[in-house]
Amino acid sequence: MKEMESAASKLISPILSADAADPMQKIVIEVPLHCEKCRSKVMSIAAVAEGVTSAAFERKEKDQVVIIGEGVDVATVTKRLRRKLRYASLVSVDKVENT
């Protein structure tokens, strides 16, 4: 079972990570935020991920974290959030236009 998971993560990881042509990306991940401790866990995971420039909460309910950065491994960040919070859903990965 672990072999299948590692094989799947090796296939998905390059797809979700940043391309050389589009270095900056905006990642939106939905997470359950029931208390201040949950918010703190999310922010600590998002802020220390490699390549992250900024991390902030979005929406009225503040249940989405928006991560902006260069070369961020989306699969790893989502996996770490799932480990800590038991649920995290990747909403979108878009490139950021520098204007």
Backbone bond lengths (Angstrom), bond angles and torsions (degrees), N, CA, C in turn:
res aa  C-N    CA-C-N  psi(-1)  N-CA   C-N-CA  omega(-1)  CA-C   N-CA-C  phi
1 M - - - 1.442 - - 1.536 110.93 -
2 K 1.333 116.07 -43.23 1.464 119.74 179.35 1.518 111.28 -63.85
3 E 1.344 116.19 -34.02 1.458 119.81 179.09 1.523 110.82 -63.83
4 M 1.331 116.44 -39.66 1.465 120.45 179.15 1.521 110.63 -66.45
5 E 1.354 117.47 -40.76 1.451 121.20 179.41 1.523 111.07 -64.25
6 S 1.332 116.97 -43.55 1.461 118.99 -179.43 1.527 111.19 -68.49
7 A 1.336 116.86 -36.27 1.463 120.04 177.32 1.522 110.46 -65.47
8 A 1.331 116.62 -41.02 1.465 120.56 179.03 1.523 110.81 -66.02
9 S 1.325 118.01 -41.63 1.464 120.00 -179.96 1.521 111.70 -66.95
10 K 1.352 117.63 -32.41 1.457 120.46 176.72 1.520 111.33 -67.60
11 L 1.333 117.28 -32.85 1.459 120.57 178.87 1.522 111.65 -77.50
12 I 1.321 117.25 -39.01 1.460 121.73 -175.33 1.517 111.55 -79.76
13 S 1.305 118.15 -37.83 1.454 122.36 -174.22 1.530 113.85 -54.22
14 P 1.351 120.82 -47.56 1.464 119.08 179.08 1.529 113.09 -65.59
15 I 1.323 116.78 -28.78 1.461 120.36 -179.82 1.518 110.30 -69.67
16 L 1.340 116.79 -40.48 1.450 121.19 -175.88 1.518 113.76 -86.79
17 S 1.321 118.79 -15.10 1.458 120.23 179.31 1.534 109.76 -80.98
18 A 1.311 115.64 167.26 1.471 120.59 -174.53 1.521 111.88 -70.44
19 D 1.320 115.85 145.12 1.463 121.97 173.98 1.515 108.75 -87.02
20 A 1.327 116.80 159.13 1.458 120.94 178.33 1.524 111.16 -67.28
21 A 1.338 117.51 -31.89 1.460 121.41 -179.13 1.534 111.59 -75.46
22 D 1.326 118.60 -29.11 1.466 123.46 -179.32 1.520 109.72 -120.80
23 P 1.339 117.42 77.87 1.456 118.86 -171.65 1.533 115.34 -69.85
24 M 1.305 119.83 -37.77 1.462 121.56 -178.49 1.523 109.66 -91.16
25 Q 1.331 116.49 135.97 1.455 120.23 179.84 1.519 110.85 -139.77
26 K 1.335 114.86 153.19 1.458 122.31 177.39 1.523 106.90 -113.84
27 I 1.325 116.65 120.72 1.454 123.07 -177.05 1.522 108.16 -113.75
28 V 1.328 116.77 130.16 1.463 121.50 177.76 1.527 107.45 -117.25
29 I 1.333 116.06 124.05 1.461 122.43 -179.68 1.525 108.35 -126.44
30 E 1.327 116.33 128.99 1.461 121.21 177.35 1.524 108.88 -87.81
31 V 1.326 115.65 129.35 1.464 121.72 -178.61 1.533 109.73 -136.38
32 P 1.343 118.00 151.63 1.466 119.67 176.30 1.530 109.73 -80.01
33 L 1.308 116.35 125.30 1.457 121.07 179.98 1.524 108.57 -122.76
34 H 1.321 116.28 91.99 1.455 121.16 -176.45 1.524 112.28 -91.75
35 C 1.319 116.75 -26.73 1.461 119.97 -174.80 1.531 109.57 -148.94
36 E 1.310 115.52 177.63 1.463 121.00 -179.82 1.528 111.41 -67.38
37 K 1.324 117.49 -30.92 1.462 121.27 178.54 1.527 110.95 -64.76
38 C 1.348 117.26 -39.42 1.466 121.39 177.05 1.526 110.51 -63.91
39 R 1.320 117.04 -43.37 1.466 121.32 178.13 1.531 110.58 -60.16
40 S 1.317 115.50 -41.39 1.455 120.63 -179.98 1.527 111.47 -64.65
41 K 1.333 117.27 -42.20 1.464 121.59 178.07 1.527 110.90 -61.38
42 V 1.333 116.29 -46.04 1.461 121.07 -179.24 1.522 110.40 -61.23
43 M 1.318 116.24 -47.11 1.455 120.06 -177.16 1.522 111.63 -66.50
44 S 1.324 117.76 -36.59 1.464 119.59 179.81 1.526 111.24 -68.10
45 I 1.318 117.59 -36.88 1.465 120.93 177.94 1.529 110.54 -70.44
46 A 1.337 116.35 -46.08 1.466 120.83 -177.16 1.527 111.98 -66.69
47 A 1.313 117.16 -38.85 1.466 120.83 -174.68 1.525 113.09 -71.88
48 V 1.328 117.61 -30.89 1.465 119.22 -176.19 1.530 113.04 -92.12
49 A 1.315 117.90 -4.56 1.465 120.27 178.85 1.523 109.49 -63.98
50 E 1.314 115.76 143.45 1.459 121.53 -176.79 1.528 111.13 -65.43
51 G 1.324 116.77 129.01 1.455 122.34 176.49 1.517 115.30 92.49
52 V 1.329 118.48 -3.65 1.466 121.41 -177.52 1.517 110.41 -75.20
53 T 1.342 114.90 128.57 1.456 121.76 176.54 1.513 110.79 -93.96
54 S 1.360 116.56 -43.35 1.461 120.68 178.28 1.523 110.24 -150.28
55 A 1.326 114.99 155.31 1.459 122.16 177.21 1.522 107.47 -141.95
56 A 1.336 116.19 134.22 1.465 120.64 -178.74 1.521 109.67 -151.47
57 F 1.336 115.68 159.00 1.458 120.78 176.33 1.522 109.57 -91.05
58 E 1.331 115.96 146.90 1.452 122.17 -175.79 1.522 110.40 -131.68
59 R 1.293 117.64 159.93 1.464 128.32 -179.88 1.522 110.59 82.24
60 K 1.298 114.41 161.11 1.456 120.78 -177.73 1.529 111.11 -60.75
61 E 1.322 116.51 -42.31 1.458 120.80 -178.87 1.523 111.53 -79.73
62 K 1.334 117.37 -7.84 1.463 123.52 179.96 1.527 112.00 58.42
63 D 1.325 117.08 37.32 1.460 120.09 -178.29 1.523 113.03 -100.86
64 Q 1.312 116.98 12.89 1.460 121.08 175.66 1.517 108.97 -127.08
65 V 1.317 115.60 137.14 1.453 120.36 175.53 1.526 107.67 -106.98
66 V 1.327 116.13 131.61 1.462 122.55 179.48 1.519 107.48 -108.18
67 I 1.325 114.90 122.12 1.464 121.54 -178.79 1.521 107.73 -114.48
68 I 1.310 116.59 127.47 1.461 121.62 177.06 1.515 107.30 -118.40
69 G 1.329 115.22 130.94 1.455 118.50 -179.19 1.506 112.95 -174.78
70 E 1.297 113.78 -177.88 1.457 121.95 -176.91 1.524 108.87 -119.59
71 G 1.330 116.81 121.06 1.460 120.69 178.54 1.514 114.31 72.79
72 V 1.325 118.14 26.36 1.463 122.23 -179.95 1.529 109.13 -75.02
73 D 1.322 116.83 131.04 1.457 121.58 176.63 1.528 108.27 -85.04
74 V 1.319 116.27 100.91 1.457 123.25 -173.99 1.528 111.37 -63.10
75 A 1.303 116.95 -40.29 1.463 120.79 -178.68 1.526 111.20 -62.51
76 T 1.313 117.54 -41.29 1.460 121.44 -179.87 1.520 111.50 -67.43
77 V 1.326 117.89 -44.34 1.464 121.49 179.88 1.530 110.07 -62.21
78 T 1.323 117.01 -45.74 1.462 120.97 179.80 1.527 110.82 -63.46
79 K 1.308 116.47 -40.84 1.466 121.38 179.71 1.531 110.65 -63.44
80 R 1.323 117.95 -42.00 1.468 121.41 178.83 1.527 111.51 -65.81
81 L 1.330 116.33 -39.61 1.465 119.71 177.34 1.525 111.13 -64.49
82 R 1.322 116.55 -40.09 1.464 120.23 178.12 1.523 111.31 -64.01
83 R 1.309 116.94 -38.31 1.461 120.50 179.26 1.525 111.81 -63.44
84 K 1.324 116.93 -40.16 1.462 120.90 -177.51 1.527 113.03 -81.74
85 L 1.345 116.73 -40.61 1.465 120.36 -171.56 1.526 114.28 -107.15
86 R 1.314 118.02 -6.03 1.462 124.71 179.75 1.523 114.14 74.21
87 Y 1.350 117.51 -9.74 1.458 120.23 177.80 1.522 108.75 -153.47
88 A 1.315 115.83 132.73 1.459 122.74 172.55 1.520 106.79 -159.76
89 S 1.315 116.13 130.10 1.457 120.84 -177.12 1.522 110.15 -122.54
90 L 1.306 116.59 124.04 1.458 121.85 178.15 1.523 108.97 -72.67
91 V 1.317 116.94 119.67 1.466 122.67 -177.35 1.521 110.48 -91.56
92 S 1.339 117.57 -50.76 1.458 119.49 -178.60 1.519 111.51 -159.73
93 V 1.322 114.14 157.06 1.466 122.70 172.29 1.524 105.60 -134.47
94 D 1.324 116.64 114.61 1.461 122.97 -178.32 1.511 109.60 -126.61
95 K 1.318 115.92 154.60 1.456 118.58 174.15 1.522 109.02 -83.41
96 V 1.323 115.82 150.09 1.463 122.35 -178.54 1.515 107.84 -97.86
97 E 1.318 115.98 128.34 1.461 121.72 176.98 1.524 108.70 -83.49
98 N 1.304 116.90 125.20 1.469 121.73 176.84 1.516 108.59 -90.21
99 T 1.334 115.69 106.06 1.464 120.24 179.55 1.492 111.30 -116.96
